[in-house]
Amino acid sequence: MTGFAPNCTACPRLAGFLADCRAARPDYFGRPVPPFGAAEPELLIVGLAPGYHGANRSGRPFTGDYAGVLLYQTLHEFGYASRPESVAADDGLELIGCRITNAVKCVPPENKPTPDEIRRCNGFLQAELAGLPKQAAVLALGNIAHGAVLRALGLKLKDHPFGHAAVHALPDGRRLYDSYHCSRYNTQTRRLTPAMFRAVFERIRKDRKEA
């Protein structure tokens, strides 16, 4: 399996939801959302799934909705993005040494993929991880993305429990970093603050310098 299939319809519920979206909103991207960024990144960021009015509309992960605001600001601050805002797939923004993907490539109803849909899409993430450079780090945004990464690597959740700012040494020598998802709910309730998010990237940068 490759890291992305632009015409995938393996999940009937998601395929039907996307078909309804294309009929109701022909100006939306309305298809599985491809990964975005460097072909051989030093950092792979894994989110949950496209937002209906965000990536599902724009065709680029974390673009066009609130969840991407903190992410792209932070990526720009740490040199991973050419600008601090991602507003459209054709806005000229480039990622530098970084790629963003999702555990589930299609927008799910109410932003909630089922466990079966997460499992069915996991092969694409597995291929993405297998194709990473050996020195690449992986950042999981939220518990579901964290679990999807572990599943793709054949690892058990009990051996690598999710926790904000947790760092997991993987058997292949890479590191998996965790952060709360940069969703509107998490940032507005201050469960995740800009300083907390920035600290995760500081740790990634520190570890890379020491490697």
Secondary structure, 3 states (H helix, E strand, C coil): CCCCCCCCCCCHHHHHHHHHHHHHCCCCCCCCCCCEECCCCCEEEEECCCCCCCHHHHCCCCCCCCHHHHHHHHHHHCCCECCCCCCCCCCCCCECCEEEEECCCCCCHHHCCCHHHHHHHHHHHHHHHHCCCCCCEEEEECHHHHHHHHHHCCCCHHHCCCCCCCEEECCCCCEEEEECCCCHHHHHCCCCCHHHHHHHHHHHHHHHHHC
